[in-house]
Amino acid sequence: MTIQKAQQDVDDWIKTTGVRYFSELTNMAILTEEVGELASIMARKYGDQSFKKSDKDGDMGDEMADVLWVLMCLANQTGVDLTTALEKNFEKKIVRDKDRHSNNPKLK
């Protein structure tokens, strides 16, 4: 599935099953919440926190997909084509960071 197709599928689902988009501000809050849920799993799996009983069934892939879903909702609502945005972002990083990381002694 391409990013463009995923954005279209999210839009189709919202318009047929989800009734309508939540407001942009509500979706921004939901995105923050979803990132927090992902962070919680990451902190317990890779960090120093121990798992709570309620955290044991956390699915990192599902949480990442939730983040992506809400991000696509925001992109659709604000007229952002994520494919184009990502392509431009790659171009920016290729120019700006061409030597930045390879010259970083912390990464060697």
N, CA, C and O atoms as a MOPAC input file, in Angstrom:
PM7 MOZYME 1SCF
protein

 N      0.84500 1    -1.18100 1     0.00000 1
 C      0.00000 1     0.00000 1     0.00000 1
 C      0.89000 1     1.24400 1     0.00000 1
 O      1.85300 1     1.32600 1     0.76300 1
 N      0.57500 1     2.17700 1    -0.83000 1
 C      1.32000 1     3.43000 1    -0.87100 1
 C      0.77900 1     4.38400 1     0.19500 1
 O     -0.30900 1     4.17500 1     0.73100 1
 N      1.53500 1     5.41200 1     0.48900 1
 C      1.06800 1     6.42600 1     1.43600 1
 C     -0.18700 1     7.10000 1     0.87800 1
 O     -1.15000 1     7.33700 1     1.60700 1
 N     -0.16600 1     7.40200 1    -0.40700 1
 C     -1.31400 1     8.04700 1    -1.04900 1
 C     -2.57500 1     7.18800 1    -0.93000 1
 O     -3.65500 1     7.69600 1    -0.62700 1
 N     -2.42800 1     5.89200 1    -1.16900 1
 C     -3.57000 1     4.96900 1    -1.05300 1
 C     -4.05000 1     4.90400 1     0.39000 1
 O     -5.25400 1     4.88600 1     0.64500 1
 N     -3.11300 1     4.86800 1     1.33500 1
 C     -3.49000 1     4.81800 1     2.74500 1
 C     -4.25400 1     6.07700 1     3.14400 1
 O     -5.25400 1     5.99800 1     3.85700 1
 N     -3.78400 1     7.24300 1     2.68300 1
 C     -4.50400 1     8.48300 1     2.97600 1
 C     -5.91600 1     8.43200 1     2.40700 1
 O     -6.86700 1     8.86100 1     3.06000 1
 N     -6.05400 1     7.91400 1     1.20200 1
 C     -7.37500 1     7.81000 1     0.58400 1
 C     -8.25400 1     6.81900 1     1.33400 1
 O     -9.44300 1     7.07100 1     1.53500 1
 N     -7.67800 1     5.69400 1     1.75000 1
 C     -8.44500 1     4.68800 1     2.49600 1
 C     -8.92300 1     5.24600 1     3.83700 1
 O    -10.05400 1     4.99100 1     4.25000 1
 N     -8.06100 1     6.00500 1     4.51600 1
 C     -8.46200 1     6.63800 1     5.77200 1
 C     -9.62600 1     7.59900 1     5.50600 1
 O    -10.61700 1     7.59600 1     6.23600 1
 N     -9.50200 1     8.41000 1     4.46900 1
 C    -10.55900 1     9.36300 1     4.12900 1
 C    -11.86500 1     8.63700 1     3.81200 1
 O    -12.93100 1     9.04700 1     4.27100 1
 N    -11.78500 1     7.57200 1     3.03600 1
 C    -12.98300 1     6.79500 1     2.70400 1
 C    -13.63100 1     6.22100 1     3.96500 1
 O    -14.85200 1     6.26500 1     4.11400 1
 N    -12.81100 1     5.68400 1     4.87300 1
 C    -13.34400 1     5.09500 1     6.10300 1
 C    -14.02500 1     6.16300 1     6.95400 1
 O    -15.12100 1     5.95700 1     7.47400 1
 N    -13.35400 1     7.30800 1     7.08600 1
 C    -13.92600 1     8.38800 1     7.89400 1
 C    -15.29000 1     8.79300 1     7.32700 1
 O    -16.24800 1     8.97200 1     8.07800 1
 N    -15.37300 1     8.93400 1     6.02300 1
 C    -16.60600 1     9.41900 1     5.39900 1
 C    -17.72100 1     8.38300 1     5.34800 1
 O    -18.88700 1     8.75500 1     5.21400 1
 N    -17.40000 1     7.09800 1     5.45000 1
 C    -18.43800 1     6.06700 1     5.38700 1
 C    -18.75700 1     5.46700 1     6.75200 1
 O    -19.92200 1     5.21900 1     7.06200 1
 N    -17.74000 1     5.23400 1     7.56100 1
 C    -17.93000 1     4.57200 1     8.84500 1
 C    -17.75500 1     5.52200 1    10.02200 1
 O    -18.48600 1     5.44200 1    11.00900 1
 N    -16.80200 1     6.40300 1     9.91300 1
 C    -16.49700 1     7.31400 1    11.01100 1
 C    -17.40000 1     8.53000 1    11.07400 1
 O    -17.27400 1     9.34100 1    11.99200 1
 N    -18.30000 1     8.67600 1    10.12900 1
 C    -19.27400 1     9.76600 1    10.01200 1
 C    -18.61300 1    11.05900 1     9.54800 1
 O    -18.99900 1    11.60700 1     8.51500 1
 N    -17.61900 1    11.56000 1    10.29500 1
 C    -16.90000 1    12.77300 1     9.91000 1
 C    -15.58700 1    12.81500 1    10.67800 1
 O    -15.38600 1    12.07500 1    11.64100 1
 N    -14.70300 1    13.69100 1    10.23200 1
 C    -13.45500 1    13.89100 1    10.95600 1
 C    -13.73100 1    14.62600 1    12.26500 1
 O    -14.61900 1    15.47600 1    12.33600 1
 N    -12.96100 1    14.28800 1    13.30100 1
 C    -12.94000 1    15.12900 1    14.48900 1
 C    -12.26000 1    16.43700 1    14.07900 1
 O    -11.62600 1    16.49200 1    13.02500 1
 N    -12.37800 1    17.46300 1    14.87300 1
 C    -11.70700 1    18.71800 1    14.55700 1
 C    -10.19100 1    18.50100 1    14.54500 1
 O     -9.67500 1    17.55500 1    15.13900 1
 N     -9.50600 1    19.39200 1    13.86100 1
 C     -8.04300 1    19.29100 1    13.77400 1
 C     -7.41300 1    19.32900 1    15.16100 1
 O     -6.47300 1    18.58600 1    15.44100 1
 N     -7.92500 1    20.18500 1    16.02000 1
 C     -7.36600 1    20.28200 1    17.37200 1
 C     -7.60500 1    18.99600 1    18.16200 1
 O     -6.72100 1    18.53400 1    18.88300 1
 N     -8.79500 1    18.42300 1    18.02700 1
 C     -9.07300 1    17.14600 1    18.68500 1
 C     -8.14700 1    16.06300 1    18.14600 1
 O     -7.60100 1    15.27600 1    18.91900 1
 N     -7.96300 1    16.01400 1    16.82500 1
 C     -7.06500 1    15.00700 1    16.25800 1
 C     -5.62100 1    15.22700 1    16.69500 1
 O     -4.87900 1    14.25900 1    16.86100 1
 N     -5.20700 1    16.48100 1    16.88600 1
 C     -3.85900 1    16.73100 1    17.38400 1
 C     -3.71400 1    16.17600 1    18.79600 1
 O     -2.68400 1    15.59100 1    19.13300 1
 N     -4.73900 1    16.35800 1    19.61600 1
 C     -4.71500 1    15.80100 1    20.97200 1
 C     -4.70100 1    14.27300 1    20.93000 1
 O     -3.99200 1    13.63100 1    21.70400 1
 N     -5.48900 1    13.69500 1    20.02100 1
 C     -5.51300 1    12.23300 1    19.88800 1
 C     -4.15700 1    11.72600 1    19.41200 1
 O     -3.68600 1    10.69200 1    19.88500 1
 N     -3.52200 1    12.44100 1    18.48200 1
 C     -2.18500 1    12.04800 1    18.02100 1
 C     -1.20700 1    12.03000 1    19.18700 1
 O     -0.41100 1    11.10100 1    19.32300 1
 N     -1.26800 1    13.05300 1    20.02100 1
 C     -0.39400 1    13.11900 1    21.19200 1
 C     -0.65600 1    11.94300 1    22.12600 1
 O      0.27700 1    11.34700 1    22.66300 1
 N     -1.92200 1    11.61600 1    22.31500 1
 C     -2.30000 1    10.47100 1    23.15000 1
 C     -1.73900 1     9.16800 1    22.57800 1
 O     -1.18900 1     8.34900 1    23.31300 1
 N     -1.88000 1     8.98300 1    21.27300 1
 C     -1.38600 1     7.75500 1    20.63500 1
 C      0.13500 1     7.65000 1    20.72000 1
 O      0.67200 1     6.56500 1    20.94500 1
 N      0.82900 1     8.77600 1    20.53900 1
 C      2.29100 1     8.77400 1    20.68100 1
 C      2.65800 1     8.41000 1    22.12300 1
 O      3.63100 1     7.69400 1    22.35700 1
 N      1.88400 1     8.90100 1    23.07300 1
 C      2.11500 1     8.55400 1    24.47900 1
 C      1.94200 1     7.06800 1    24.74400 1
 O      2.70700 1     6.48100 1    25.50800 1
 N      0.94300 1     6.45600 1    24.12000 1
 C      0.73700 1     5.00800 1    24.28500 1
 C      1.91600 1     4.23200 1    23.69900 1
 O      2.36700 1     3.24600 1    24.28200 1
 N      2.40600 1     4.67500 1    22.55800 1
 C      3.58700 1     4.04500 1    21.96400 1
 C      4.79900 1     4.24700 1    22.86200 1
 O      5.57500 1     3.31800 1    23.08400 1
 N      4.95900 1     5.45000 1    23.37400 1
 C      6.09100 1     5.74600 1    24.25900 1
 C      6.06400 1     4.87400 1    25.51100 1
 O      7.10800 1     4.44300 1    26.00000 1
 N      4.88500 1     4.62600 1    26.01200 1
 C      4.74200 1     3.78500 1    27.20400 1
 C      5.26400 1     2.36900 1    26.94000 1
 O      5.99900 1     1.80800 1    27.75200 1
 N      4.88000 1     1.80900 1    25.80800 1
 C      5.35800 1     0.46700 1    25.45600 1
 C      6.87200 1     0.48300 1    25.25600 1
 O      7.57400 1    -0.41200 1    25.72600 1
 N      7.36900 1     1.49500 1    24.56300 1
 C      8.81600 1     1.59400 1    24.30900 1
 C      9.60300 1     1.72300 1    25.61200 1
 O     10.65400 1     1.10400 1    25.77400 1
 N      9.08700 1     2.52900 1    26.53800 1
 C      9.76700 1     2.73600 1    27.81900 1
 C      9.85300 1     1.44400 1    28.61400 1
 O     10.82400 1     1.21300 1    29.33400 1
 N      8.85200 1     0.61700 1    28.48300 1
 C      8.83900 1    -0.63400 1    29.23200 1
 C      9.63000 1    -1.73600 1    28.52000 1
 O     10.28200 1    -2.55600 1    29.16800 1
 N      9.57000 1    -1.74900 1    27.21300 1
 C     10.26800 1    -2.79400 1    26.46700 1
 C     11.76100 1    -2.50700 1    26.33300 1
 O     12.58200 1    -3.41400 1    26.47200 1
 N     12.11600 1    -1.24900 1    26.06400 1
 C     13.51900 1    -0.91100 1    25.79700 1
 C     14.13800 1    -0.02400 1    26.86400 1
 O     15.35600 1     0.14800 1    26.90200 1
 N     13.31400 1     0.53600 1    27.72400 1
 C     13.81300 1     1.44900 1    28.75000 1
 C     13.86400 1     0.78400 1    30.11100 1
 O     13.92800 1    -0.44000 1    30.22700 1
 N     13.83400 1     1.60500 1    31.11900 1
 C     14.03900 1     1.14300 1    32.48800 1
 C     12.75000 1     0.83400 1    33.23700 1
 O     12.79700 1     0.26600 1    34.32800 1
 N     11.61100 1     1.19400 1    32.67900 1
 C     10.35800 1     0.93400 1    33.37400 1
 C      9.97600 1    -0.53200 1    33.26800 1
 O     10.25000 1    -1.19500 1    32.26800 1
 N      9.33700 1    -1.02200 1    34.32300 1
 C      8.83900 1    -2.39500 1    34.27500 1
 C      7.40300 1    -2.38100 1    33.76500 1
 O      6.70000 1    -1.37500 1    33.86300 1
 N      6.98600 1    -3.51600 1    33.22300 1
 C      5.62900 1    -3.63200 1    32.70600 1
 C      4.64500 1    -3.70600 1    33.85700 1
 O      4.88800 1    -4.37500 1    34.86100 1
 N      3.52400 1    -3.00300 1    33.69500 1
 C      2.39600 1    -3.16500 1    34.59500 1
 C      1.52300 1    -4.25100 1    33.98700 1
 O      1.62700 1    -4.55400 1    32.79800 1
 N      0.66900 1    -4.82800 1    34.80500 1
 C     -0.21100 1    -5.87900 1    34.31700 1
 C     -0.99800 1    -5.42200 1    33.08700 1
 O     -1.16100 1    -6.18400 1    32.13400 1
 N     -1.48400 1    -4.18200 1    33.10700 1
 C     -2.29600 1    -3.66600 1    32.00700 1
 C     -1.47800 1    -3.38300 1    30.74500 1
 O     -2.05100 1    -3.21700 1    29.66800 1
 N     -0.15100 1    -3.32500 1    30.86200 1
 C      0.72600 1    -3.02500 1    29.72300 1
 C      1.18900 1    -4.26600 1    28.97800 1
 O      1.67700 1    -4.16100 1    27.85200 1
 N      1.04600 1    -5.42500 1    29.57500 1
 C      1.64700 1    -6.63700 1    29.02500 1
 C      1.13700 1    -6.99100 1    27.63700 1
 O      1.86000 1    -7.61200 1    26.85800 1
 N     -0.08400 1    -6.61100 1    27.31500 1
 C     -0.65200 1    -6.95300 1    26.01100 1
 C     -0.46200 1    -5.84500 1    24.98100 1
 O     -1.02700 1    -5.91800 1    23.89000 1
 N      0.31700 1    -4.82800 1    25.30400 1
 C      0.52900 1    -3.71300 1    24.38300 1
 C      1.18700 1    -4.17400 1    23.08800 1
 O      2.18200 1    -4.89900 1    23.11200 1
 N      0.64300 1    -3.76300 1    21.99200 1
 C      1.14400 1    -4.14400 1    20.67600 1
 C      1.78400 1    -2.91300 1    20.03400 1
 O      1.08900 1    -1.98900 1    19.61000 1
 N      3.10700 1    -2.91100 1    19.96800 1
 C      3.83700 1    -1.76900 1    19.45300 1
 C      3.44800 1    -1.44900 1    18.00900 1
 O      3.28800 1    -0.27800 1    17.66300 1
 N      3.29900 1    -2.44200 1    17.18300 1
 C      2.90700 1    -2.22700 1    15.79400 1
 C      1.53500 1    -1.58300 1    15.69400 1
 O      1.32300 1    -0.69000 1    14.87300 1
 N      0.60400 1    -2.03100 1    16.52500 1
 C     -0.73400 1    -1.45900 1    16.52600 1
 C     -0.69800 1    -0.00200 1    16.96700 1
 O     -1.39800 1     0.83900 1    16.40300 1
 N      0.11200 1     0.29300 1    17.96700 1
 C      0.23400 1     1.68400 1    18.42500 1
 C      0.87100 1     2.56600 1    17.35300 1
 O      0.46200 1     3.71400 1    17.17600 1
 N      1.85600 1     2.04900 1    16.64400 1
 C      2.45800 1     2.80900 1    15.54200 1
 C      1.43400 1     3.06100 1    14.44300 1
 O      1.39200 1     4.14300 1    13.85800 1
 N      0.60900 1     2.05700 1    14.16700 1
 C     -0.43100 1     2.21400 1    13.15400 1
 C     -1.47000 1     3.24800 1    13.60000 1
 O     -1.98100 1     4.00300 1    12.77300 1
 N     -1.78500 1     3.28800 1    14.89800 1
 C     -2.69900 1     4.31000 1    15.41000 1
 C     -2.12200 1     5.70600 1    15.19600 1
 O     -2.84100 1     6.62300 1    14.80000 1
 N     -0.82200 1     5.86900 1    15.45700 1
 C     -0.15200 1     7.15400 1    15.23200 1
 C     -0.25600 1     7.53800 1    13.75500 1
 O     -0.60000 1     8.67200 1    13.42200 1
 N      0.04200 1     6.59400 1    12.88800 1
 C     -0.00600 1     6.84300 1    11.44800 1
 C     -1.41800 1     7.19300 1    10.99500 1
 O     -1.60300 1     8.09300 1    10.17600 1
 N     -2.40500 1     6.49300 1    11.51700 1
 C     -3.80600 1     6.74100 1    11.16200 1
 C     -4.18800 1     8.18600 1    11.47900 1
 O     -4.71900 1     8.89500 1    10.62500 1
 N     -3.91600 1     8.61500 1    12.70700 1
 C     -4.32000 1     9.96300 1    13.10700 1
 C     -3.50900 1    11.00900 1    12.34900 1
 O     -4.03500 1    12.06900 1    12.01000 1
 N     -2.23700 1    10.72400 1    12.07900 1
 C     -1.42900 1    11.64000 1    11.27900 1
 C     -2.03200 1    11.79600 1     9.88200 1
 O     -2.07000 1    12.89800 1     9.33600 1
 N     -2.49900 1    10.69600 1     9.31600 1
 C     -3.13900 1    10.75700 1     8.00100 1
 C     -4.45500 1    11.53100 1     8.06500 1
 O     -4.79400 1    12.25200 1     7.12700 1
 N     -5.19100 1    11.39000 1     9.15300 1
 C     -6.40300 1    12.19800 1     9.32000 1
 C     -6.04700 1    13.68200 1     9.29200 1
 O     -6.68700 1    14.46300 1     8.58900 1
 N     -5.04100 1    14.06500 1    10.04500 1
 C     -4.62100 1    15.46700 1    10.07800 1
 C     -4.14800 1    15.94200 1     8.70800 1
 O     -4.45200 1    17.05900 1     8.29000 1
 N     -3.40600 1    15.08700 1     8.01800 1
 C     -2.94100 1    15.44300 1     6.67400 1
 C     -4.12700 1    15.65600 1     5.74300 1
 O     -4.16700 1    16.63400 1     4.99600 1
 N     -5.08200 1    14.75200 1     5.78600 1
 C     -6.27000 1    14.89000 1     4.93600 1
 C     -7.03700 1    16.17400 1     5.25300 1
 O     -7.49000 1    16.87900 1     4.35000 1
 N     -7.17500 1    16.46500 1     6.53500 1
 C     -7.94100 1    17.63600 1     6.94600 1
 C     -7.27200 1    18.94700 1     6.54800 1
 O     -7.94700 1    19.94500 1     6.29700 1
 N     -5.95900 1    18.94000 1     6.49200 1
 C     -5.21800 1    20.17800 1     6.24300 1
 C     -4.68300 1    20.26500 1     4.82000 1
 O     -3.96200 1    21.20200 1     4.47800 1
 N     -5.03900 1    19.28000 1     3.98800 1
 C     -4.63900 1    19.31800 1     2.58500 1
 C     -3.18300 1    18.96400 1     2.33500 1
 O     -2.60400 1    19.39600 1     1.33800 1
 N     -2.58800 1    18.19300 1     3.21700 1
 C     -1.19000 1    17.78800 1     3.04800 1
 C     -1.13200 1    16.43400 1     2.35300 1
 O     -1.72500 1    15.46100 1     2.82100 1
 N     -0.42200 1    16.37800 1     1.24600 1
 C     -0.14200 1    15.12400 1     0.55600 1
 C      1.13300 1    14.57700 1     1.20100 1
 O      2.22500 1    15.09000 1     0.95600 1
 N      0.99400 1    13.54900 1     2.01400 1
 C      2.14300 1    13.02700 1     2.76000 1
 C      3.22400 1    12.44700 1     1.86100 1
 O      4.40000 1    12.46700 1     2.22600 1
 N      2.85100 1    11.93000 1     0.69400 1
 C      3.86000 1    11.42700 1    -0.24000 1
 C      4.76700 1    12.56900 1    -0.68300 1
 O      5.99100 1    12.45500 1    -0.62900 1
 N      4.16300 1    13.66200 1    -1.11800 1
 C      4.93800 1    14.82500 1    -1.54600 1
 C      5.73900 1    15.40200 1    -0.39100 1
 O      6.90700 1    15.75500 1    -0.55300 1
 N      5.10900 1    15.49800 1     0.77400 1
 C      5.79800 1    16.04900 1     1.94300 1
 C      7.01100 1    15.19900 1     2.32100 1
 O      8.06900 1    15.73400 1     2.65000 1
 N      6.85600 1    13.87400 1     2.27300 1
 C      7.97300 1    12.99300 1     2.61500 1
 C      9.08700 1    13.07500 1     1.57700 1
 O     10.26800 1    13.06700 1     1.92400 1
 N      8.70900 1    13.15300 1     0.30600 1
 C      9.72300 1    13.30300 1    -0.75300 1
 C     10.51900 1    14.59300 1    -0.56100 1
 O     11.74400 1    14.58500 1    -0.68800 1
 N      9.84000 1    15.69700 1    -0.25700 1
 C     10.52400 1    16.96700 1    -0.00800 1
 C     11.40500 1    16.87800 1     1.23300 1
 O     12.49200 1    17.45400 1     1.27600 1
 N     10.93000 1    16.16100 1     2.23200 1
 C     11.70000 1    16.01000 1     3.46400 1
 C     12.97400 1    15.22500 1     3.21700 1
 O     14.03000 1    15.55800 1     3.75500 1
 N     12.87600 1    14.16800 1     2.39200 1
 C     14.07100 1    13.41300 1     2.02300 1
 C     15.07400 1    14.31700 1     1.30600 1
 O     16.26600 1    14.29500 1     1.61200 1
 N     14.58800 1    15.10500 1     0.35600 1
 C     15.47900 1    16.01400 1    -0.37100 1
 C     16.17900 1    16.97000 1     0.58300 1
 O     17.38100 1    17.20400 1     0.46100 1
 N     15.43600 1    17.51700 1     1.52400 1
 C     16.00400 1    18.43400 1     2.51100 1
 C     17.10200 1    17.74200 1     3.32500 1
 O     18.18400 1    18.29600 1     3.52300 1
 N     16.81200 1    16.53900 1     3.78600 1
 C     17.78200 1    15.82000 1     4.60900 1
 C     19.02400 1    15.41200 1     3.81000 1
 O     20.13900 1    15.42100 1     4.33100 1
 N     18.81700 1    15.05700 1     2.54400 1
 C     19.95200 1    14.66400 1     1.70500 1
 C     20.92300 1    15.82700 1     1.56200 1
 O     22.13700 1    15.62800 1     1.61300 1
 N     20.40800 1    17.03100 1     1.38300 1
 C     21.27000 1    18.20900 1     1.23100 1
 C     21.81200 1    18.65500 1     2.58500 1
 O     23.02200 1    18.80800 1     2.74900 1
 N     20.93600 1    18.86100 1     3.54200 1
 C     21.32800 1    19.41300 1     4.83800 1
 C     22.22700 1    18.46800 1     5.63900 1
 O     23.18400 1    18.90800 1     6.27700 1
 N     21.92000 1    17.19100 1     5.60400 1
 C     22.60300 1    16.23500 1     6.47200 1
 C     23.59300 1    15.34500 1     5.72600 1
 O     23.98300 1    14.28600 1     6.21700 1
 N     23.99300 1    15.78700 1     4.53400 1
 C     24.86700 1    14.97000 1     3.68500 1
 C     26.07000 1    14.43100 1     4.46700 1
 O     26.38400 1    13.24500 1     4.37200 1
 N     26.73700 1    15.28300 1     5.23200 1
 C     27.92300 1    14.86900 1     5.97600 1
 C     27.74200 1    14.94400 1     7.49000 1
 O     28.61000 1    14.52300 1     8.25400 1
 N     26.62600 1    15.47600 1     7.90000 1
 C     26.41100 1    15.75000 1     9.32400 1
 C     26.59200 1    14.51600 1    10.20200 1
 O     27.32900 1    14.56700 1    11.18700 1
 N     25.94300 1    13.42600 1     9.87000 1
 C     25.99000 1    12.24600 1    10.72600 1
 C     27.29900 1    11.47200 1    10.57300 1
 O     27.82100 1    10.93700 1    11.55100 1
 N     27.81900 1    11.41200 1     9.37600 1
 C     29.08600 1    10.69500 1     9.17600 1
 C     30.24600 1    11.42200 1     9.85000 1
 O     31.26700 1    10.80600 1    10.15700 1
 N     30.09700 1    12.73600 1    10.08500 1
 C     31.14000 1    13.50300 1    10.77100 1
 C     30.89300 1    13.63800 1    12.26900 1
 O     31.64800 1    14.31900 1    12.96300 1
 N     29.87000 1    13.01100 1    12.75600 1
 C     29.53700 1    13.09700 1    14.17500 1
 C     30.30800 1    12.03200 1    14.94800 1
 O     30.02400 1    10.84300 1    14.80100 1
 N     31.28400 1    12.43600 1    15.77300 1
 C     32.08400 1    11.44600 1    16.52600 1
 C     31.25600 1    10.62800 1    17.51300 1
 O     31.66900 1     9.54200 1    17.92000 1
 N     30.10700 1    11.13500 1    17.89200 1
 C     29.25700 1    10.38900 1    18.83100 1
 C     28.66400 1     9.13700 1    18.17600 1
 O     28.25800 1     8.20400 1    18.87000 1
 N     28.61700 1     9.11900 1    16.85000 1
 C     28.00100 1     7.99900 1    16.13800 1
 C     29.02700 1     6.96200 1    15.67700 1
 O     28.65800 1     5.95800 1    15.06800 1
 N     30.27700 1     7.19100 1    15.95500 1
 C     31.31600 1     6.25000 1    15.49100 1
 C     31.69600 1     5.25900 1    16.55200 1
 O     32.55200 1     4.40500 1    16.32000 1

